[in-house]
C-alpha cells in the first residue's frame, strides 16, 4: 500500500464532509487533521497580506476605520483555511460570508468617496441591505449562483471605479502610471487566479494523475485551487492598498515601494522614463 493510500485510509479527524463543494485536492492525504492540506496552507497568504497592511497603518490618521478592509482580508484567510481544513457546511458558509465582508467595505469606501454625507449614508444602507439579502438567501436556500454573481459584480465595480479615480486623484504623471500599473496587475492577478480555479475544476482527472505521477513535493505545484488563493490574495491586497492610498490622500511618488512584495518590483518593471510619460500627457 502506498503512502498516499495509507493516509487516505485514516479516519478524518473532522468526520465526514458536510460542505456541498469539494475541490480537486485529495482529502486527508498529508494528515488526518487537515482535509485539503495545500488549500488550507495557501489560505494563509491572505492573512500575511492583511497583517502587512495593518502594520503599515500604525500611527497613521484614522487607522481604525482604514484597518477594516485589511481585517476583512485576514478574515478571508482564516475562514478559507477553516473551510478547507474541515470541509464542513458551516465553515463553507463562513468562507463565502468572509468574501462579502471584504468587498462590501471596499465598495462603500470607493463609492462614497468625495460625496455628500447624505449620499454616503444612502450607499451604506443600500450595501448593507444587499449584503444581508445575498447572505440570507445563500445560507437558507443553499443558492450558490446569487453569491457568485454578487461577489463577481462587487469585484468588477471595485476594479473599474478604482481605475477611474486614479487619474483624478494623482495629477503627477509618473506616480499615476506606477499606481495604475499596480492596480492593473491586481486585476490581472485576480483574473488569472479565476482561470486557474476553472482549470482545477475542469481538468481534475488530469491534475490528479499528474500529481500521482510526479509524487511529493512536486505534486504540490499542481494543486491549482491553492494558486487561486495566492493570486486572489495578491489581487485583494492590491485593491485594499490602492483604495486606501487614494481615499486617504497619501499617494506619494514612492508609494508603490512601500507596498508588499511583489508590487515594488512590478512598479519598477513597468515604470517608464519621466520624460516619455510627460510627452504622453
N, C-alpha and C positions, 0 to 999 in steps of 0.2 A: 504493500500500500504506500502511495506517495505521501510526502509531507503535506501537500495541499489537501489530499483526501482525508488524512488523519485529522487535520484541523477542522475540515468541514464536518467531520463526524461528531465533533464535540457538541455538547448541549449548549445552545446560546444562553448567555447569562441573562439577557433581557427577555427571554421567552420568544414565542412565535411572532412573526411580523404581523402588525395590525394596520400599518400605513398602506394606502392603496397605490403608492408609487414605489417602485424599486428600480434601481439603476443597474448599469451593466456590470459594475464591480461585483465579483462573487462574495457572498456573505460569510463572515466569520472564518476567513482563510488565515489571517495572521494571529488572531487571538479570539477567544470566546467572549471577551468583554466588549469588543467593537465589531459591529456588523460590517460596515464598509470602512476599511482602515484608511485608505488614501482619501476618500471623500470626506472623512472626518478630519484627518490631518490637514488637508488643504483648506478647510474652513477657517483655520487659524490665521490665514493671510488677511482676512477681513479684520480680525482683531488686532493684528500687528499694525495695519494702516490706521485703524481708528485710534489706537494708543499713541502712535506717532503724531497724529493730528492734535490730540489733546495736549501732548507735551509742548507742541509748538504754540498752543494758545495761552500757555501760562503767562500771567501778568499782562495780558492784552486787554483792552477795553471790552466790556460786555462779554467776557469769556464764558459766562454761564449760559447765556442763550445761544452763543455761537458753538458751544460744545454739543448741543443736542444732535445735529446730524452725525458727528463723529461717534457719539454714543449709539446712534442708530446703526452705524457701520459695525461697531463692536457687537451689538445685539444680533445682527445678521450672522456673524461668525459663531456666536455662542449657540444660537438656535439651529443653525445649519449643522454644526458639529453634533449637537444633541440628537438631531433627527437621523443623521447618517450613522451615528453610533448605536441607536436603539431600534430604528425602523418601526416606531410606534405612531399611531394615529395622532395622538396629542402633540408629539414632538414635530410631526409633519405640519400640523396646523400652526405651531409656534414659529416654524421656519418660514412659512408663507406669510404669516402675520408680520414678521420682522421686516420682510421686503417692503411692505407698505409703510411700516413705521420709519423706514429710511427715506422713501421717496416723498411721502406726504409733507414733512417739514421742509424738504428741499423745494418742493413745488410752491409751498406757501412763501418761502423766502424769495424765490425768483419771480413769482407772480405779483407779490405785494411790494416789490422793491420800487422805491420812489413813487409811491401812490399815496392817496389821502388815507387818513385814519379810518374813515368810514368804508372805503373800498377794501382796505386791508382786513377789517373785521368781516366784511362780506365774504372775502376769499377764504378766510379761516373757517367760517361757518359752513360754507359750501364744501370745502375739502373734508371737514370733519364728518359731515353727513355722508358724503360719498365713501369715505373710508369705512364708516360704520355699516353702510348698506352692503358694500362689497364683502366685508369680512363676515357679517351675519349670514348672508346668502351662501357664501362659500362654506362656512363651517356647518350650517344647519342642513343644507341641501347637498353637501359634497360636490358642489358645482365648481369645476376647475377652470372652465373657459372664461368666466367673468373675472376671476382672479388674474389669469394670464393676460387678458385684454387690458384690464385696468393697470396692471404693472407695466406692460409694454407702452401704453399710452402715456403714462407718467414719465417713463424714461425718454420717450420721444419729445415731450413738452419741455422737460428739463434741458435736453441737449439743444433743441432749436432755440429756445428762449435765451439760453446762456450765450450761444454763438451770436445772437443779435445784440446782446448787451455789451459784449466785449468791445466792439469799435466805438460804442457810445461812451464807455467809461474809461477807455485808455487812449488818450489822444496821441501819445508818443509812439511813433510807428514801429520801432524795433521791439519795445516792450509788448506792444499789441500783437505783433507777429509771434513772439515767443509764447505768450499766454494762449493765443489761438491755436498754435501748433500743439501745445499740451492738451487743450480741450479736444481737438480733433483726434489726437492719439487716444484719448479716453473713449471717444465714440468708436474708433476702430477696434480698440481692445474689447469693448463690450460686444460689438458685432461679431468679432472673431470668436469670442467665448460662446456666443449663441450658436454659431456654426459648429463648433466643437461639440456642444451639447447635442445638436441634431445628429452628428456623425456617431456619437456614443450610443444613441438610441437606434439608429438605422443599421449600423454595421456592428452590432453587438457580437454576433457569432464570430465574425472575422477577428474582432479585437480579442475575444476570449481565446480563440485558437492561437493567436499571435502571442498572447501573454503566456499561455501554457508552453509554447514552443521555445520562447527565449528564457523563461524562468525568472526568478527573483535575483537581483533587484531591478533588472531592466524592464520587467513586466509592469513596474510602477509607471513607466513613461507612457504606457498605453491605457492608463485609467483616465479617459478623456473628460469624465464629469469632474474630476479633480482639477483639470486645467480650466474648465468653465469657472470654477471657484476662483482660480488665480487671476484670470483675465477680467472677470467681472469685479473682483476686488480692486484691481487697478483702476478700472473704469469708474467704479463707485467712489473711490478715494479722490480721483481727479475731479469728479462732479462736486463733491463736498468742498474740496480745497479751492477750486476756481470760483465757485459761487461765494464762498466765504471771503475770498480776496476782493471780488467785485463789489459785493454788497457792504463790505466794511470800509471800502475806500483805501485799502492798504496796499494796492498794487504799486510795486517799485520796479526799477529796471532789473533787479536781481531776484525778483520774487520766485521765479522758476527754480533758482538754485537752492532755495530753502525747502522745496517740496521733497517728498520721499522718493527713493530710488524706484524706477529708473528715469524719473521725469527730468532731473537736471541734465542727464545725458541726452535725452530726447530733445530738449530745448537747444542744447549746443549743436546737435547734429542737424537740426532744421533751421538754425539761425542763418540769416543772410547778412552780408555786409551792410552796415548802416547806410552807405551812400546808395546802394541799389534799392533798399527799401524806400528811402526818401524819394527816389526817382519814380517809383511806382505810385507815390502819392500825387 
